[in-house]
C-alpha cells in the first residue's frame, strides 16, 4: 500500500494474523483512560485498550470493530497498529451466536463452584465478549436504520 502523509496506515492484528489493513483519515479507539482519536501527524503514542469499539473513518465511509482490549501503537510515520485478542467487524457480528454464548456463559457462572479458576476466567471472558458484540451490533443496527 502506497504511503500517503495525509492518511494513517492502520493494522489490526490478532493472534490469527492481520484482521484489517487500510489507510484511514481517523481512528478512534477505547484507550484505557477514555476514547482517543488519532489523526495524521499525531504524536507517538502507546496505550492499553479497553474492550470496546474501534471506529475507522475514511472519507465519508465509517467502519466499526468490536475489540476485546489490547494495545495500540501510533508511530511518527503515521502507522497505527492495534494488537488485540479479537477484532470483529460490526456488520459481521453474529447476533444469534453472541446471544447463545451469553446464555451459555451465564448458565455456567451460576454453577461457579463446579468451575476451576481457569474455567471461571474463560467463562467470564466469553460473557464479556458476547455482551460487547451484542452492544456494538445493536448500536450499529440503530445507526444504519
N, C-alpha and C positions, 0 to 999 in steps of 0.2 A: 504494500500500500504506500503510495507516494505521500510524503510528509508535507502537510500544509500548516504554516505557522499560525494561521488564524483558526485552526481546529485542534482539538485534543485527539490523541490517539488512545483509545480505550481498549483494554484487555480485561475480560472477566475470566478468571482461571479457577477451576475446581479440581478436586483430585482426579476427575475423569479427563482433564485436559482443558483447553481453551473453549469456553462456552460461547463467548461472544468477542468479536474483534471488529472495531469500526472507528471511523472518525466522527467526532461529535462537536457541537458548539458548546454544550454544557453537560456536566454530570452532577447530579445531586444524590448524596448518599447519607445513610444514617450513621454518622460518626458517633463515637462513644458519648460525647458531651452534647449531642444535638445534630440536626441536619446541617450538612456542609455543601455549598455549591462551588463547583470548580469550573472556571472559565479559562480560555487560553491565556498563557503568561502568568498563571497562578504561581505563587511562591512554592518551593518544595514543601511537601507535607507527607508525613507518615502517620496514620491514625488507625486505631482499632475501630471496627464497625460493629454496630449492634444488629440484631436481626431486624429486618425492615425492607423498605422499598428503595431501589436504585432507579432514578429517572435519568434517561438519556435523551437529550434534545438535539436534533439535527435539522436545521431549517424549521419547517412547520410540523415536522414529524416528532412524536414522542414515543419512547419505548420504556417499559417498566419491567423490572426484575424483582422477584422476591429472593432476598439473600438471607442466609442464616447466620450472619455475622462474618467475622474475618478481619481482614486488614486492607487498607487502601494506601497506595504509594503514588504520589504525584511528583514527577521529577522535573528538573528545569527545562527539559526539552519538550514538555507538554504531553508526556506519556503517563497515562493514568492506569495503574494496574490494581485490580481488585482480586484478592485471594480469598476464597470462601469455600466452605464445605459443600454448599449447594446454592445454585442460582437458577431460578426458573422464570422464563418469560411469562408475564401476566396472562397473555392470551393462551398459553399452553398449560396453564394450571388445570388439572382435572379435579373439578369441584367434588364430584361424586367420590373419587378416591380419597380426597382430603377429608371429607365427611366420615368415610369409613375408617380412615386412620385415626381420626379424632375419637370416634366412638370406641374403637379397639383400645386405644391408649387409656381412655377414661375407665373402661372396664378393668383393665389390668391394674391401674392405680388404686382402684377400690380394694384390691386384694394385695396391698403393699407388702404385708408380712410374708407373702409367698415369694416375693421377688428378691433376688440378690441385689447388692448395691449397684452392680453393673447393669442388671436388667432394669432396675428402677431408673437409673440415669438415662438409659437408652429410651425407655418409655416416655419419660418426661421430655426428652429432646424431640421425640416423634410427635408428641402432643403440641409442643411449641411450634414445630414446623407446620403441622396441619392447621393450627389456628392462624399462623401468619399467611399461609397460602389462601385460606378462606377469606381473610380480611382483605388481602390485595385483590383477589378475584372479584369480590363483591364491590370494592371501591372502583375498580376499572370498569366493571359492568355498568355501574351507575353513570360514569362519565361518558361511556360510549352511547348510551341511550339518548 
